[in-house]
Amino acid sequence: MGNLVDAHIYLTFLLLVVLAHKQLVLGAGLRTEGLLEDTTDVISHSQGFLARLEGLLVLGNNSDISVRVETVDADEVKVIQAHTLVLSLQSRVFDEMLRNRNGSTLVLRETAECTAVFDKFIRYLYCGELLLQLDQATPLHRLATKYGISSLQQGLTRYMSQNLASDSLGGHVVSWFQYATTVGDTVLKHNCLQFLSWNLSSVLQSSEWPTVSVELLMTLLQRSDLVLKSELELFEALEIWLTQNDPDSLTAENALRLVRYAMIPPRDLFRLQRHSPMLTRYLESVRDLLYMSYQFHSASPLQLAKFFEVNCNLFVPRNYLSPVWGSQWIISNPSRDDRSSSFQTQLGPSGFDSSKRVTWNALFSPRWLPLSMRPMFTEQGAMPPLRSDGGNGAGRPRIIITPATSSADFAGVSFQKTVLISTKQQGKLVVRHVFSFHQSTEEVDFLSDVDLQQRTSEYLVDGALHLRIIVKPIYQTIVANKK
């Protein structure tokens, strides 16, 4: 009798699943007044079907399996009346466990965080949707990963990636990065690391900063695309991390050697050397870097290149937000027409160049056409229509940045331009995109798929494009000349 009941339940669910996904097609090929030929209509009752499935879960009707969720290192237990067919259809892991079970109870052991959201997890298997809060994302993602629910795993990865800027008690991006590293979610790990790198100042000032792992700390310190106020801000944050975590001497020395001391003004270097407990403690480990930094500040880059390899990271600037490195540029209604702006930066970060200024001209065009693609006038004086094929004719957004004048001080220096694009996420401005080039964004894939005419575009804030331009001197060419 029990086998007949099981078979009846099985066939019932199969019928429901088939009905839920089958589309009733009407009118194919009809020639009826008011209808076009070969039109189709769809009748869908999927919402009602999902409601009936949820009712089966809530009421436990026709349940053939009890899922007993026991909490690791705790007495909390949850018992859910479920259906073998649903669990097996949704998860190969569940299917294997159910095939090998003894009796009508499936016992699972989960952490307290996962036990707390297990009802939501099971409901997703029945209804294909769930409501969640920020702090529930990690345990739900862990359950989806453990039981092989790829659709939920991918959906939670997207949710977490879209909510990196959300406010939460104590922050969450660092913990999400460390979790993604543990479970091997490369997409989430990449998105978290990118967010941390491009919005580092806010992270350094948060309660999450001391919880950063050694691996993440070293990864961040080695990057040149960090967006922060100054290198001094990074050193002071590192000092806080070292004080609170008290790592072994080798870890501390390696971390301190990744600071780019040459990017810190001499007056601040003197102050740090005198008053910083970490520099006092590990001075011998960084003495050579401080010596080269003082030399960098006291001589021209051309002279320095005769004695030091200036293409090492010590002399490569990061993306500093200080006004001496660039300028903010907010372009309202960016699709309207070309815009231009000018700003000044210091020639270079060294003390030798700090008093020298360079004026830069910036041009933004929403539909820039390279000279080779611009239409030519015909003999009759008529301009042929613009081509609109794949960016060859209609043009794409471009930014061109050039110095207003040339100078002998530019010898041996090339300038890298970086454009930061900030967007609003959860009510906060965050750096969403970073583009680096030497003269024009034609060198990179700059906003190629963005429609700037849509005021609701994710790239716009209240209809405006929020940019920050940063100009960084690169001294690698000096080494090439020396060779």
WOZIMO-V401716 format. One record per run of one state. SS is the DSSP state (2 for helix, 1 for strand, 0 for the rest). FROM is the first residue (numbers start at 0). LEN is the number of residues. If there is no record, write none. Layout:
BEGIN
[[SS:FROM:LEN] [SS:FROM:LEN]]
END
This chain:
BEGIN
[[0:0:1] [2:1:20] [0:21:2] [1:23:3] [0:26:14] [1:40:3] [0:43:2] [2:45:14] [0:59:5] [1:64:7] [0:71:5] [1:76:6] [0:82:1] [2:83:7] [0:90:1] [2:91:8] [0:99:5] [1:104:6] [0:110:1] [2:111:5] [0:116:1] [2:117:10] [0:127:6] [2:133:13] [0:146:3] [2:149:13] [0:162:10] [2:172:11] [0:183:2] [2:185:13] [0:198:1] [2:199:5] [0:204:4] [2:208:3] [0:211:2] [2:213:8] [0:221:5] [1:226:2] [0:228:2] [2:230:15] [0:245:3] [2:248:8] [0:256:4] [2:260:3] [0:263:2] [2:265:10] [0:275:1] [2:276:5] [0:281:1] [2:282:16] [0:298:2] [2:300:4] [0:304:8] [2:312:3] [0:315:3] [1:318:2] [0:320:2] [2:322:3] [1:325:7] [0:332:6] [1:338:8] [0:346:10] [1:356:12] [0:368:2] [2:370:3] [0:373:3] [1:376:1] [0:377:5] [1:382:1] [0:383:12] [1:395:8] [0:403:4] [2:407:3] [0:410:3] [1:413:12] [0:425:2] [1:427:10] [0:437:2] [1:439:1] [2:440:3] [0:443:17] [1:460:1] [0:461:2] [1:463:11] [0:474:1] [2:475:7] [0:482:1]]
END
